[in-house]
Amino acid sequence: MMIHKPFLNCILIIGLAAAVAYPALTASAQPSAMSKPGTHKVIAYYFHTNTRCSTCMKIEAYSKEAIEKGFAEELRNGTLEMRIINYEKPEHRHFMKDYKLVSKSLVLVNTVNGKQTEWTNLKMVWQLTGRKDAFLNYVRREVRNYLAKG
């Protein structure tokens, strides 16, 4: 059986291309830093109901401002998330039991490897709604403490 030289050259080129491309392709398929064991993430939940008063709306707005302006890099890199949840929706009612909710609340959840390790309901947000700077500082301090646990 005779093999043609152009055919052998083609096989050689394909083999070389695969040898060069394979490391680059597999490197992009490797887990990111966020999915490696020991991954720490903080989730800030603002829980609300169907009925939303002006104070509740203010707590949500101040919470978002504190987190978005105080932790832009952490939000970008995924070590911090903010989620707004209506806990009266059927699919979210479990949060009432999970976090012992009795009212609208800002709850910080610490996770490691995707599993919750602790949580805190930031109850002082209700008392601080009339003092925006104090509110922002309180939320940022608590979030910073949770992020430092990672």
N, C-alpha and C positions, 0 to 999 in steps of 0.2 A: 504494500500500500504506500503510495507516494503522497506526502503532504506538501502542499504548495507553500512557497516562501511568504507570499502576502498573507496567507491564512495564519502562519506562525507569528508574523509581525503583529497582526491584529490581536491574537491571543496574548502576546507579550505586552502590548500597550494596555489592553484591558486589565491584565493582572497588575501592572504597575499603577494604573489609575486607582484600582481598588485598594492597593496597599497604601497609597497616599491618602485616599479619601476615608478609609475605615476609621482611623483614629479620630479624625475630626467629627465624623458622624456619631461615633459612640460617645465622645466627650459631651455632645449636646444632649445625649439621652441619659446621662448620669443624673442622679437626684440633685436637686438644688440644695443650697444651704438650708432653706426653709423646710425641706422634707427629711433631713437627716435626723437620726436619733438625737434626742435631747432638745428638740425644737421647742422654744418657748414663745408663747403668744398671749397677748392680753386682748380680751374682747370687752368693749364698753357697750352695754345694752341700755338703750333708753326704752322703757316699757310704758306704754300708754293704753288707754281704753278707747271705746267708740266716742265717749263724751270727753271733750277737750276744752278746758277753761283757759283763760288767758295766762294764769300762773303756770299751768301745765305746758302750754306752748312756749312760755319764757324759759322754763327749765330745759326743755328740748333744745331751744335755740342757743342758750348759754352753754349747754353741754357740748353741742356740736362746735361752737366757737372755741371753747377751751381746748378741745381735742384737735380739731382741724388746724388751728393756728399754733397750738403749742407742740404738736407732734407730727408735723408734716412728713418728716423723713421716716418715722416709724410706721405711719400709715402707708407710705409708698413701699417700704421694704417688707411689709406684711407682719411685723412684730406687734402691731396694734390694729384693731378693727373697731369700727363703730357701727352698730346695728340698731335701727329703730323698729320696734316690734309692737304691734297691737296685740296684747295678750288676751283680748276677748275673742279673737278669731279662734275657731275650733282647733286648728292645727297648732296654735300657740298657747293653748290653755295650760299645758303642762308646766309652763314657766311660773305660773302662780304657785304651784307646789314646789317646783325646783328651787325657787328663790324666795319663797314665803312672802309673795307680793300681796299687799293689802291696798296699794294705791300705785299711782304712777311713780316710777322709780328709775334711778340711774344705778346700774349694777355693774361692777367690774368683775371679770372672771379671768382667773389665771389658768392657762393650759400648758401642759408639757406633753409633747408627742400626741397632740390632739385630744388629750384627756384632761378634764377639769381637775385641778388640784385644790383650788379654793375660790371663794367669791366673797364680795362685800357689797352691801347695799349702801350707797352714799346718801344716807338719810338727811344730812345737813343741807342738801340742796334746797329743801323746802324753806329752811330758815334764812337762807342766803339769797333768795330771789330778789330782795329789795336792795342788795348790795352787790352789784355785778362784779366788781373787781375781786371782792372776797370770794364770790362764787367761782370765778375763773381760777383763782389761785388755789382754792380748795380742791377742785376737780383735777387740776394739773398736778398738784402735790400727790394726790392719791394715785393717779395714773402713773406718775414717775416712780412711786414706791412699788407698784405692781411690776412695772417694766424692769426695775432693778433686781427683782427676784429671779430673773432668768439667768 
